[in-house]
């Protein structure tokens, strides 16, 4: 799956992995050394995430059911807790710097394409 910012015409990730089961959502990116450029993890359902025990920073975009970005956090270091706020339905975890590079911000619409 691919993540595209419809407002900016930019590609956030060419390879989006989904975490939809309890276990895959719980584990998330834990145990990985990095999240390579062009990759992302989509966590559904999800209204909050943590970066506890992670060894690298990430970007996080919280989306509503329609794919609208509600909150966007750039370069989140390890050992942080983040909440998506009211209406957050999913979280897209990206390599640090992706949100700035693609100019993705709250209010933008992301489309997930097969």
TAWOUR-V779607 format. One line per field, one symbol per residue. burial: # if it has 9 or more other ideal C-beta (glycine too) atoms within 8 Angstrom, else .. A space follows every 50 residues. Layout:
# TAWOUR-V779607
burial: ???
This chain:
# TAWOUR-V779607
burial: ######.#.####.##.##....##.###.....#...######.####. #..#.#.#######..########.#.#...#.##..############. .#.#...###.#..
